């Protein structure tokens, strides 16, 4: 990680924008509703981290199924996924 980001993160010098729900259509698991949460570095607001969380239980189940399919190598498509882990 970039040293500036690590330092600001450890200082809790990070602000969040209100999350909004995005709808995504996956050809592998169907419709997904995810909440996009953007973290802004107050020292440099042009630097941001976007985290997507399941907005409902159905989406959580579908994302878990998608993660399992990716891990098994049964998902094809243009995106190359090297590592996907569930949030704890």
N, C-alpha and C positions, 0 to 999 in steps of 0.2 A: 504494500500500500504506500501511497505517497506520504512522506513525512508530515506535510502540512495537514492532510486529512486526519492522520493518526493523532496528531497533537490537538487539533480542534475537537475531535471526537472524544478524546480523554478529558478535555476541559468542559465537555457538554456544551460547547459553543456552537450548537446546531439548532436551527429552527425548523419547524415543519409547516408546510402548507396544508390547509384542510384537504382531506382525502376525498376523492370523487370515485364513483363507480363507473367502470368501463365494462362493456359487454364485448366478449370475444367469441367467435365461432370457430371451434376446433373441429377439423374433419375427423379427428380420432376419438374424441370423447363428447362432442356436442357443445352446447352453449355454456359459456363460463361468465360469471359476474365477479370481477375483481376490483378491489379498492386500491387505487393508486395513491400512495403516500410519498410525497416528495420532501426530502430532507435537504435543506439549504445550509451551506456554510456561511455564517454571518460575516466572516472576514472576506469572503469572496462569493457573493450570491450567484455568480454565473456558474459555479460548481455545484452540482446537485446529484443526489442519489435517489433513484425512484425504486420503491419497494411495492410489489404487488401482493396483496393478501386476498384470500377467498372472501367474498362478501356474504356467502351463505353456505349452509351445510352441503347442499348439492354440489356446489362448485368445489368445495374442499374434497369431497369424495372423487369427483372427476379429475381434479389435479393429482390426487394420489394415484388414481388409475393411470393417468398419463405418465407420471413418474415411473411407475412399474413397467409400463410399455417401453419407455425410453431405456430403462435399465436392462430389459430383456432384448433390446435391439429390434423391436417390432415396429417402431415408428419410423416411417420414411418421410422424406421431404427435404427442402433446401437448407433448413437450419441444422447446424451441427452442434450437438449438445455434448460437451465433454464431461460435465458433472452436474448433477441435480440432486439436491438434498432437501428433505422436508424441514421446514422451520420448526423449532421447538418452543 
